[in-house]
Amino acid sequence: MFRQTLTEALIKAGLRRHVASAFNPHMTLSYDFGDTPEQTIEPIDWTIRQFVLIDSLLGKHEHIERGCWSLRR
């Protein structure tokens, strides 16, 4: 449901070209893939005040901000 709502909002905001069929909204928590075992945790929630679209240039450790939108009404 979140993916559908976000996709519709991006399209409505004129960002259709940024929404691929494999669009997978996510939040990166860590790039450290050490020996940490997979485990179940309690649900996480937080208040979001803005949405930022960022291109992460693979292998270059470079990020380009493409847009920033306030989510306050």
GIKA-V482676 format. One record per residue. RES is the residue in three letters. SS is DSSP state (2 for helix, 1 for strand, 0 for the rest). OMEGA is omega in degrees with one decimal (NA if undefined). Layout:
# GIKA-V482676
res->RES ss->SS omega->OMEGA
res->RES ss->SS omega->OMEGA
This chain:
# GIKA-V482676
res->MET ss->0 omega->178.8
res->PHE ss->2 omega->-178.7
res->ARG ss->2 omega->-179.8
res->GLN ss->2 omega->-179.9
res->THR ss->2 omega->179.3
res->LEU ss->2 omega->178.7
res->THR ss->2 omega->179.4
res->GLU ss->2 omega->179.6
res->ALA ss->2 omega->178.4
res->LEU ss->2 omega->178.6
res->ILE ss->2 omega->178.9
res->LYS ss->2 omega->179.9
res->ALA ss->0 omega->177.7
res->GLY ss->0 omega->-176.5
res->LEU ss->0 omega->-177.5
res->ARG ss->2 omega->-176.7
res->ARG ss->2 omega->178.3
res->HIS ss->2 omega->-177.0
res->VAL ss->0 omega->178.3
res->ALA ss->0 omega->179.0
res->SER ss->0 omega->178.9
res->ALA ss->0 omega->-179.5
res->PHE ss->0 omega->-177.7
res->ASN ss->0 omega->178.6
res->PRO ss->0 omega->-177.6
res->HIS ss->0 omega->174.2
res->MET ss->0 omega->179.6
res->THR ss->0 omega->179.1
res->LEU ss->0 omega->-178.3
res->SER ss->0 omega->171.4
res->TYR ss->0 omega->-179.4
res->ASP ss->0 omega->-177.5
res->PHE ss->0 omega->-178.5
res->GLY ss->0 omega->-176.2
res->ASP ss->0 omega->179.6
res->THR ss->0 omega->-178.5
res->PRO ss->0 omega->176.3
res->GLU ss->0 omega->178.8
res->GLN ss->0 omega->177.7
res->THR ss->0 omega->177.5
res->ILE ss->0 omega->175.8
res->GLU ss->0 omega->178.1
res->PRO ss->0 omega->179.0
res->ILE ss->0 omega->172.9
res->ASP ss->0 omega->179.8
res->TRP ss->0 omega->178.5
res->THR ss->0 omega->179.4
res->ILE ss->0 omega->-178.7
res->ARG ss->0 omega->177.3
res->GLN ss->1 omega->179.0
res->PHE ss->1 omega->-178.7
res->VAL ss->1 omega->176.4
res->LEU ss->1 omega->-174.4
res->ILE ss->1 omega->169.9
res->ASP ss->1 omega->176.1
res->SER ss->1 omega->-176.6
res->LEU ss->1 omega->-173.8
res->LEU ss->0 omega->176.6
res->GLY ss->0 omega->-177.3
res->LYS ss->0 omega->-177.2
res->HIS ss->0 omega->179.8
res->GLU ss->1 omega->-178.1
res->HIS ss->1 omega->-179.4
res->ILE ss->1 omega->177.9
res->GLU ss->1 omega->-178.2
res->ARG ss->1 omega->179.6
res->GLY ss->1 omega->179.2
res->CYS ss->1 omega->-176.4
res->TRP ss->1 omega->175.5
res->SER ss->1 omega->178.9
res->LEU ss->0 omega->177.5
res->ARG ss->0 omega->179.8
res->ARG ss->0 omega->NA
